[in-house]
Amino acid sequence: MNLWTNIRRWLSPDPDPDAEADANAVADECERRGDRWGQVIATGLAALSAHRQGRHDTRRLGGLVSGCRELGAGVLQAWAQAFLALAAAAEGLPDAGAQAQAAASQAASVGVPGGTVAATVALARIDRGRRTVLLREAESQDLFARYYEGHPVIRVPHVLPELSTPRVLTSELVSGATFDELLGWDQHERDLAAETIHRFVFRSLYRLHAFNGDPHPGNYLFHRGGRVTFLDFGLTKRFTDQDLAPLVDAVRFLVFEKDYEAFRAALERAGFLRAGAPVPTKIVVDRFGQFYGTVLQDAPMTLTPAYASAIVRRFFDARGPLAPYSDVPRAYVIMQRINLGLYAVLGSLNATANWRRIAEEIWPFRNGPPSTPIGEAEAAWEADRCKVPRKVIKN
């Protein structure tokens, strides 16, 4: 296969769908023959073909940059680095900024104006992406801050627009204890903090129809008496009534009505289970019921690291009879952080509570009475906030 006879076809104004594969084949052949220059040129043409089709192989581009550097091919290295910067920016990679700066530096050092332009474009893409992300985070944080305004134990700092820029998001300053410091407090304080975190996650989901998808210890600041400040709203998902309907049905059928066929049907509607999967409903309840373990019994329950680990193992179990028929629908992917993140946090605290009673206060189809002092304070806050009496279902 002759490299030079194919270059004109690969550089044609009309993209050739086979050009990338052919160039990669030539690169492999050059590598076998020890032709480093031919390998570098063919790899570059393959990367160019992929780029023209809107695909970005940052791993291959990184190798191309290294190959050019080893050959002392400064001009080719500048172009390879420029394409790597554009690809990293397009993919939103964490090192995109560093790649763009490297592209600008290399282009300037060898006098490649086109490389400088590409680096500038990459930086503009990164900046535009950061602005969009920060705007979304600001909107999400404002949503939570306004909803929880005046809450007795939940605090979300307000964004300060006058001190924010398209690149910097500034919010109210809050001081408090870290998660590691909380671990040194007595068990009662840890239980109160865990209750507040639990209330925040599920109240936000079922009442605000929003989920802050980063239940990480570093995103909390703790204060005595169960008061918790919640930070970082860069990963927030909003839900519609239609999104939540099958989840609410699943809880209702499994926990209260004990209608296991209806529970299975709710999972199928949500997309967690393939409709008509050839497995008994008993296995479905055993597999998925594990994730409702904190609310199946109306009794105090201690969450431990072992419990959290068991949830994670069950979530990633690919050997069970349901594995070929179960899935995590796109709309609910972020909610799996409850299984993978929230329970890990609560388990680390060895937190004890009647999680069922707390959940009944929050579930919109129950509106249960307050079950803890925090619940009483929250009910008073909600009544004052809504200015309407709640219809309470007595146990």
C-alpha positions in Angstrom: 0.0 0.0 0.0 1.6 3.3 -1.1 1.2 6.2 1.3 1.9 9.0 -1.1 -0.6 7.8 -3.8 -3.4 8.1 -1.2 -2.7 11.5 0.3 -4.5 13.4 -2.5 -7.7 11.2 -2.0 -7.5 11.7 1.8 -7.2 15.5 1.5 -10.1 15.7 -1.0 -12.7 18.4 -0.2 -15.3 15.7 -0.3 -15.0 13.5 2.8 -14.2 9.8 2.0 -15.9 7.4 4.4 -13.1 4.9 3.9 -10.2 7.4 4.2 -9.7 7.0 8.0 -9.6 3.2 7.8 -7.2 3.3 4.9 -4.9 5.8 6.6 -4.9 3.7 9.8 -4.0 0.6 7.7 -1.1 2.5 6.1 0.0 3.7 9.6 0.0 0.1 10.8 2.0 -1.0 7.8 4.6 1.8 8.2 5.0 0.8 11.9 5.7 -2.8 10.9 8.3 -1.6 8.4 9.9 0.8 10.9 8.9 3.9 8.8 8.3 6.4 11.6 7.8 9.3 9.3 5.2 7.4 7.2 3.5 6.3 10.4 3.2 9.8 11.7 1.9 11.2 8.5 -0.6 8.5 8.0 -1.8 8.7 11.6 -2.2 12.5 11.2 -4.3 12.0 8.0 -6.5 9.4 9.8 -7.0 11.9 12.7 -7.9 14.6 10.1 -10.4 12.3 8.4 -12.0 11.5 11.8 -12.1 15.2 12.7 -13.9 16.1 9.4 -16.5 13.5 10.2 -17.1 15.0 13.7 -15.3 12.3 15.6 -12.4 12.8 18.0 -9.8 10.2 19.1 -7.8 12.0 21.7 -5.8 8.9 22.6 -4.5 8.6 19.0 -3.9 12.3 18.8 -1.9 12.3 22.0 0.2 9.5 20.5 0.6 11.5 17.3 1.9 14.5 19.3 4.5 12.3 21.0 5.5 10.7 17.7 6.1 14.2 16.1 8.1 15.3 19.1 10.3 12.2 18.9 11.1 12.9 15.3 11.7 16.6 15.9 8.9 17.5 13.5 7.9 20.8 15.2 5.5 21.9 12.5 3.6 18.6 12.4 3.7 18.6 16.2 2.1 22.0 16.3 -0.8 20.8 14.0 -1.2 17.6 16.0 -1.4 19.5 19.2 -3.9 21.9 17.7 -6.2 19.1 16.7 -5.8 17.5 20.1 -6.8 20.8 21.8 -9.9 21.0 19.5 -10.8 17.4 20.2 -10.4 17.8 24.0 -12.5 21.0 24.0 -15.2 19.3 21.9 -15.3 16.3 24.3 -15.3 18.6 27.4 -12.2 16.9 28.9 -10.7 18.2 32.1 -7.3 18.8 30.5 -8.8 20.7 27.5 -7.5 24.0 28.8 -4.0 22.7 29.2 -4.0 21.1 25.8 -5.1 24.5 24.2 -2.4 26.3 26.0 0.2 23.8 24.8 -1.1 24.2 21.3 -0.8 27.9 21.4 2.8 27.7 22.8 3.9 25.1 20.2 2.4 27.0 17.3 4.1 30.2 18.4 7.5 28.5 18.8 7.6 27.1 15.3 5.6 29.8 13.5 2.4 28.1 12.6 -0.4 30.7 12.6 -3.0 28.1 11.8 -2.1 26.3 15.0 -2.5 29.5 17.0 -6.0 30.0 15.5 -7.0 26.4 16.4 -5.8 26.9 19.9 -7.8 30.1 20.2 -10.9 28.3 18.9 -10.4 25.6 21.4 -10.1 28.1 24.3 -13.3 29.8 23.1 -15.1 26.5 23.1 -13.9 25.7 26.6 -14.9 29.1 27.8 -18.4 28.9 26.2 -18.8 25.4 27.7 -17.8 26.7 31.2 -20.2 29.6 30.9 -23.1 27.3 30.1 -22.2 24.9 32.9 -21.9 27.8 35.4 -25.2 29.3 34.3 -27.0 26.0 34.7 -25.4 25.5 38.2 -26.4 29.0 39.2 -30.0 28.4 38.1 -30.1 25.1 40.0 -28.6 26.5 43.1 -31.0 29.3 43.0 -33.9 26.9 42.6 -32.9 24.9 45.8 -32.0 28.1 47.8 -35.4 29.7 47.1 -37.3 26.5 47.9 -35.5 25.8 51.2 -35.5 29.5 52.3 -36.1 29.5 56.1 -36.0 25.7 56.5 -35.1 24.8 60.1 -32.2 22.4 59.3 -31.6 22.6 55.5 -29.6 25.5 54.1 -28.5 26.2 50.6 -26.4 29.4 50.0 -27.8 31.9 47.7 -25.9 32.8 44.5 -24.5 36.4 44.5 -25.0 37.6 40.9 -23.2 40.9 41.6 -20.0 39.1 42.5 -20.3 36.3 39.9 -18.9 36.4 36.3 -19.2 34.0 33.3 -16.2 32.2 34.7 -16.7 32.4 38.5 -19.8 31.5 40.5 -19.9 33.3 43.9 -22.4 32.4 46.6 -22.9 33.2 50.3 -20.1 32.4 52.6 -20.9 29.6 55.0 -18.7 28.0 57.7 -19.3 24.7 59.3 -17.8 21.3 60.3 -16.6 19.0 57.6 -17.7 15.4 57.3 -14.5 14.1 58.9 -15.2 16.4 61.8 -18.8 15.2 62.0 -17.5 11.7 62.5 -16.0 12.8 65.7 -19.3 14.1 67.1 -21.6 11.9 69.3 -23.9 9.4 67.6 -27.0 11.5 68.3 -25.6 14.4 66.3 -24.6 12.0 63.5 -28.1 10.6 63.5 -29.6 14.1 63.2 -27.3 15.0 60.3 -28.1 11.8 58.5 -31.8 12.5 58.9 -31.4 16.0 57.4 -29.5 14.6 54.4 -32.1 12.0 53.9 -34.9 14.5 54.1 -33.1 16.9 51.7 -32.6 14.2 49.0 -36.1 12.8 49.0 -38.0 16.0 49.7 -36.1 17.6 46.7 -37.0 14.6 44.6 -40.7 14.2 45.5 -41.6 17.8 46.3 -39.3 20.0 44.3 -39.0 17.4 41.5 -35.2 18.0 41.4 -32.3 15.9 42.4 -28.9 17.1 43.3 -26.8 14.3 41.9 -23.7 14.6 43.9 -24.3 13.2 47.5 -20.6 13.5 48.4 -19.3 14.2 51.9 -17.3 17.1 50.6 -20.5 18.9 49.5 -21.9 19.2 53.1 -21.1 21.5 56.0 -22.5 20.5 59.4 -23.8 22.4 62.3 -25.1 21.1 65.6 -28.7 20.1 66.0 -29.0 18.4 62.6 -28.5 21.6 60.6 -26.7 21.0 57.2 -25.6 23.3 54.5 -25.6 21.8 51.0 -23.1 22.9 48.4 -22.3 22.2 44.7 -25.3 22.1 42.4 -23.4 21.5 39.1 -25.0 18.1 38.6 -28.8 18.6 39.0 -31.6 16.7 37.3 -35.2 18.0 37.1 -38.1 15.6 36.8 -41.6 15.9 35.5 -44.7 14.4 37.0 -44.6 11.8 34.3 -41.0 10.9 35.2 -41.9 10.3 38.8 -45.2 8.6 38.4 -43.9 5.0 38.0 -41.4 5.5 40.9 -44.3 6.7 43.1 -46.4 3.7 42.0 -43.5 1.3 42.7 -43.2 2.5 46.3 -46.9 2.4 46.8 -47.4 -1.1 45.4 -44.4 -2.6 47.1 -44.5 -1.0 50.5 -48.2 -0.4 51.2 -50.4 -2.4 48.9 -48.1 -5.5 48.7 -49.3 -5.8 45.1 -46.2 -7.4 43.6 -47.5 -7.8 40.1 -48.4 -4.1 40.0 -44.9 -3.3 41.4 -43.4 -5.3 38.6 -45.6 -3.4 36.1 -44.4 -0.1 37.5 -40.8 -1.1 37.0 -41.6 -2.1 33.4 -43.2 1.2 32.7 -40.2 3.0 34.0 -37.9 0.9 31.9 -36.0 -0.8 34.7 -37.3 -4.2 33.6 -38.0 -5.5 30.2 -41.7 -6.1 29.7 -42.5 -9.8 29.7 -39.1 -10.9 30.9 -39.2 -14.7 31.5 -38.5 -14.5 35.3 -40.9 -15.0 38.2 -42.2 -11.9 39.9 -40.8 -13.2 43.2 -37.3 -12.8 41.8 -38.2 -9.3 40.6 -39.3 -8.4 44.1 -36.2 -9.9 45.7 -33.9 -8.1 43.3 -35.4 -4.7 43.2 -36.9 -4.7 46.7 -33.4 -4.6 48.1 -33.2 -0.9 47.1 -36.3 -0.2 49.2 -34.9 -1.9 52.3 -34.9 1.3 54.4 -38.7 1.7 54.1 -40.0 -1.9 54.0 -40.4 -2.0 57.8 -42.0 0.6 60.1 -39.2 0.4 62.7 -35.9 2.0 63.5 -33.0 0.8 61.3 -29.3 1.4 61.5 -27.5 2.0 58.2 -24.0 0.6 58.3 -21.0 0.5 55.9 -21.9 -3.2 55.3 -25.4 -2.3 54.3 -24.2 0.3 51.9 -21.7 -2.2 50.4 -24.4 -4.8 50.0 -26.5 -2.3 48.0 -23.6 -1.5 45.7 -22.9 -5.2 45.1 -26.5 -5.9 44.3 -26.6 -2.9 41.9 -23.6 -4.2 40.0 -24.5 -7.8 40.0 -24.3 -9.0 36.4 -24.7 -12.7 37.2 -28.3 -12.9 38.5 -31.2 -14.1 36.5 -32.5 -10.6 35.9 -29.3 -9.2 34.5 -30.2 -9.8 30.8 -33.6 -8.1 31.3 -32.9 -5.1 33.6 -31.5 -1.7 32.7 -31.2 1.8 34.1 -33.2 4.1 31.9 -31.5 7.3 30.8 -34.0 9.5 32.7 -33.1 7.8 36.0 -29.4 7.3 35.7 -28.5 10.1 38.0 -30.8 8.7 40.7 -28.6 5.7 41.0 -26.4 8.0 43.0 -28.9 7.3 45.8 -27.8 3.7 45.8 -24.1 4.4 45.2 -23.6 7.7 47.1 -26.3 8.5 49.6 -26.3 5.2 51.4 -22.5 5.2 51.5 -22.7 8.6 53.4 -25.4 7.4 55.8 -23.7 4.1 56.3 -20.4 5.9 57.2 -22.4 7.6 60.0 -23.9 4.4 61.3 -27.1 6.4 61.3 -30.3 5.1 63.0 -33.8 6.3 62.3 -37.3 5.1 61.4 -36.6 5.8 57.7 -40.1 4.6 56.8 -41.8 7.2 59.0 -39.6 9.9 57.6 -40.3 8.9 54.1 -44.1 8.8 54.7 -43.9 12.5 55.7 -42.4 13.2 52.3 -44.2 10.9 49.9 -46.9 12.9 48.2 -49.4 10.1 48.3 -49.0 9.8 52.1 -48.3 13.2 53.7 -47.7 11.4 56.9 -47.6 13.2 60.3 -44.2 14.4 61.7 -42.3 11.5 63.2 -39.3 13.3 64.7 -38.5 16.8 66.2 -37.0 17.7 62.9 -40.1 16.5 61.1 -42.3 18.8 63.4 -40.1 21.8 62.6 -40.2 21.0 58.9 -44.0 20.6 59.0 -44.3 24.0 60.6 -42.0 25.5 57.9 -43.9 23.9 55.1 -47.3 25.1 56.5 -46.0 28.6 56.8 -44.4 28.4 53.4 -47.5 27.1 51.6 -50.0 28.9 53.9 -52.4 26.0 53.4 -53.1 23.1 55.8 -51.8 19.7 54.9 -54.1 16.7 54.6 -52.5 14.2 57.0 -53.0 10.4 56.7 -52.9 9.0 60.2 -51.2 5.7 60.9 
